[in-house]
Amino acid sequence: MAPNPCQSFPNLPLPFLIPRLFVHNGARRGIKSISTPRPNRFNRGQNLPLLESTPAAALERKRFTTPLRTGALGTKKGMTAMYEPETGRRFPCTVVQMDRVQVVAHKTRQQNGYFAVQVGSGWKHPSNVTKPLLGHFAQSEVSPKRHLVEFKVQDESGLLGIGKMIGASWFQEGQYVDARANSRGMGFAGGMKRHGFSGQPASHGVSLTHRSMGSAGQSQGGGSRVYPGKKMAGRMGGQQVTTQNVKVVKVDDEKGIVVLQGSIAGPDGCLVKLSDAIKKPWPNAPVKLLHARRASPVRAAA
C-alpha cells in the first residue's frame, strides 16, 4: 500500500492551499511583435518625458505655433485684380486698409499667464464709450478705439511699446499671413444649403418634401433622442473663418493699404485680423522696435 504524502510530510500544506504565485505552470504563451513599436501621440512609453501640467509647460508646447510679433487690424474694402509681370496671368486680390492701428495694452506672463499685445483700430466718439473703457484708453494715452483685439506672442521681445502705431509697412511684400474675419451671415438655411445634403428623391412617393432633411435620429436603440452636433437646418454664416497662407502682393504705407492674393472671408467693410502665417517661415522683420517713437496722445474726454 502506497504511503499517504500527507502522513509522510505532515508539515507541508495541502496543494490547493499553496499560493498560485509559487506554483510553476510552465512558459506563458503569447504573440510577440518583431517590429519596434512606434510612439503614439499621447506621449506614453518609449522612454518619453511625461507631459507637464504647469502653465509654463503649456506655453512651451505652444511656442512653435505662436507668432514672434503681434498682428494688425484692417478693414476689407473689396476685391480687384492684378497681373503678373512675367507671365501676364491675371489673379484676384483683396484690398485691406488699416486705420489708426495702435498698441493699447500688454499682457505679461507674470500678471496674466501669457504674453499678448492688445491692438486697437479706428476711432470712436468718447460719448459712445463707457467710462471704464475710457479710463483704459486714458491710462495708455491713446484715443478711444472702435475695435480692440488681442494677439498672442511668444515672449516679451514681441511686446511693442504702448502707443506705437502699426502701419501697412508692418507686413512685407511676398510674405504670407493668416487672415481672420467673420463670414457673411446668410440667415436661417436648410440642410441642403447649409451642409450640402442631397435631399429627397424627386419622385416615387415623395410629396412636397424634396428639400427636407429627413430623419434626425432613431426611435429605438439610439436613446430615442437627437445626438448633439447633428447637422440640421439652422443659422448659417456669421462665424470667424481663418484663411491661412495668404500672400501679401503689395503694400502702400502712405495709404495704409495691404493687398492680399485671393479672397478672404467676410463682406466688404468687415474687420480683418492679419498676423504672420504660422505654417510658413517667419518674415525677416524686426521683432521689437527699440526706442519707438510714442504717438501723440489724444486725451479721452471723461
Salt bridges, closest charged atoms under 4 A:
GLU84 OE2 - ARG89 NH2 2.82
ASP99 OD1 - ARG100 NE 2.86
GLU141 OE1 - ARG294 NE 3.62
GLU150 OE1 - LYS107 NZ 2.70
ASP155 OD2 - ARG63 NH2 3.72
ASP276 OD2 - ARG69 NE 2.77
